[in-house]
Amino acid sequence: VKVAVLISGTGTNLAALIAYAREPASCVQIALVISNKSGDVEELRNAARAGIPTRVIDHKLYGSRSEFDRTIDSVLEEFSVELICLAGFMRILSSAFIRKWYGKILNICPSLLPSVKGGNAHKQVLQAGVKVTGCTVHFVLEEANTGAIILQEPVSVNTDDTEETLLERVKEAECRAFPIALQLVTSGVVRLGEYIYIIIYKAK
Ligand code: GRF
């Protein structure tokens, strides 16, 4: 399955997805990496070194969100992408884009949805005093953070945690959860709107 990974950050999740794609049992091919940041992203260079095509599509160079999204869409088509992983991609995608890719966009969120949403998840967690946080991989629907949840990994909140220590531990969980969620979707075990339970039985 040809997968594109879209990033805006340092690419830790990207690295985990690339490592997963290399496993012999994986049916994932990372066909393309797109970043909207033109700066120096080490993981983007690593992807390029690994022979994965990379593109920087800087949103600031486009007059509107839909123009930016249309550019992303045409690059995805150019590489015959079948599934999109938003791995810390900090741009909101337009409705037209999300409708076109219905059931084909996965996002990772550094909190347990739907309890904690938003960009400052770790701060909210510490302020609320909740004892468990985590990460969520979900399908992307038009309304942000409402898509069906594929997988969550919980992370305990310690009394001495800071936003930084939480960020670090939640990111470790993200790097485990995202590849598993991708596997569930690419293997057909999970699809948007339905769970397909596989019954394993021993032949006599
Ligand atoms: C991740 O924590 C992701 O959940 C959030 O942005 C961060 C991206 O980090 N939306 P990285 O680029 O994978 O290091």
Residues whose N, C-alpha, C, O or C-beta is under 5 A from the ligand:
A	BS01	GRF	G9 T10 G11 T12 N13 L14 A87 G88 I108 C109 P110
